[in-house]
């Protein structure tokens, strides 16, 4: 097996004058540059047709750490050594780092565009101008949401194994191999059926491993060219520098209110910084923001203007929450600011504006169809569990609230909001269930587990539907040659409990019908007189029965006797969500389910260091019917801690030249168990009105409210206006020292 490493740019913006790799080749390396790869392949598909993307620099580098050459050798150590013998001549260019500056500067990331603006759209619903003209109070503020990364313990890796027939087997740890299978095959110039993905235990993902596909493409290309297996393993520095960041966003927000606290209109303008390239699924985070842009609130007069810009930073991609935390940070901060201006409590103003449970199902102005819930119950339960009366009035203590609606399972018709010409919709998922001759039930599922308990939940579904013991259930994940070929399969957008589970359950129900039909024939009985229990089909009121193994043996080996009664003891279903549709702005139900949560954060600020300590944190979630409570609670605690990391510890910091200063875990601070506060978790169960089992997706939801809840609590403690999502001691000190009364002891 050969090993690949990348030569990466020390500049954020520079022309590639010359790459001299002859010395490395003389010493035994195989070296591939961007120009070589571009001459033999097609660009990877993106939604931005006028920017070609190969996963490696071709004419110039556009962000610090971008790959400029792939070096392949017999061992990883040798590849790293030989990479030192690749000499790259750069012509440095000015870096563009600020998204607002990107719209003004003459320095261009992609010269052929004549601008750094990638996408611009405006949406308006209701009577926005009239509502603002008649408002009793108008709140205005500018907010900045900072960059961070997923940073799972396990980094990424790819092994590409070529065959003599031109096919490739890929072993990697992608979250969505089926989503990118055809894209990678098309770029390589091979048929998609010649590309097989095998995903084992992929480790943590949190969205970022969706973005592995450019590296899969590059490793696969070298394996095809060299005719030998090639392996690449991502270093931690590469992960922080060049995999994918959560996007940073600048938002200008205005809110119109009656003096009672009722919001009559909401208007925002935001600039989304996607870095050097908008790689698929970007700019999906922008669209995902709009899916539940108004959260729990019944606001009908809405205007949103969005701009997506290129800068000389690492390209962005899905990070747990993907676009929602940026939107909710602004909305929930504005609710708190409005409450203070009107003399209301944070809970009061939210209750006045929430969608009432009796309004369900409720369609937002953007078209999303909320599928049940009682947002007031969730908020009041969270507030009660927080026990705010114990903390109010204590020095340096603040209490913050945030309420959100989490969109789960994407209807890809949503992309028409930015790209009306697209002809994609829904995001169906298939499953295959088979009765083996041994009596075992085998399930082939398209999801890619990352520790969320997928195998446990699917085993529960099979046990409940087919009446077998857990040891007689086998779940197969991650082999694209074996599972149902649904292109949207995988683990993304909190789809497992809604889509994968439904496809498996429906397949089990069909298989159950086949089993009963065949058993009725063999036992000479009516199906209605049969029951299934503990892997046996039993004729009620008698001792006559067939085990699953006996039934399968008859089906597969006594074919003449059973041929007229069954086709196969296998069932498959391709499931699409019933409320998915297509249309224009305001018409598309962009998600399948909409879970809801309310978080309450209680913080204490050190008056000398401005360090934020989370004293108590409450998270109450309504994810519909809970399929496995311990798994759900684990997701909530993990999501809260990940959100706390982004708010208080984790931030991607670039210097003025675009050099990443947080490229190792000694600089990029992750929270540990020592920083983990008391987290109280509870639930409200309002089953989805539309999903198969009443479940709503919830994997991303626990992170989404955290930034807003913490910021609201810090503002409550400090009495200073918080406008940034990352609350470092330095930021708080910088703001506080410009406010005289804070110097005199209000901290």
Buried (B, 14 or more C-beta within 10 A) or exposed (E): EBBBBBBBBEBBBBBBEEBEBEBBBEEEBBBBBBBBBBEEBEBBBBBBEEBBBBBBBBEBBBBBBBBBBBBBBBEBEBBBBBBEBBEBEBEEBEBBBBBEEBBEBEBBBBEEBEBBBBBBBEBBBBBBEEBBEEBEBBBEBEBBBBBBBBBBEBBBBBBBBBEEEEBBBBBBBBBBBBBBBBBBBBBBEBEBEBBBBBBEEBBBBBBBBBBBBBBBBBBBBBBBBBEBBBBBBBBEBBBBBBBBBBBBBBBBBBBBBBEEBBBBBBBBBBBBBBBBBBBBBBBBBBBBBBBBBBBBBBBBBBBBBBBBBBBBBBBBBBBBBBBBBBBBBBBBBBBBBBBBBBEBBBBEBBBBBBBEBEEBBBEBBBBBBBBBBBBBBBBBBBBEBBBBEEBEEEEBBBBBBBBBBBBBBBBBBBBBBBBEEBEBBBBBBBBBBBBBBEBBBBBBBBBBBBBBBBBBBBBBBBBEBBBBEEEBBBBBBBBBEBBBBBBBBBBBBBBBBBBBBBBBBBBBBBBBEBBBEBBBBBBEBEBEBBEBEEBBBBBEEEEBBBEBBBBBBBBBEEEEEBEEBBEEBBBBBBBBBEBBBBEEBBEBBBBBBBBBBBBBBBBBBEBEEBBBBBBBBBBBBBBBBBBBEEBBBBBBBBBBBBBBBBBBBBBBBBEEBBBBEBBEEEEBBBBEEEBBBEBBBBBBBBBBBBBBBBBBBBBBBBBBBBBBBBBBBBBBBBBBEBBBBBBBBEBBBEBBEEBEEBEEEBB
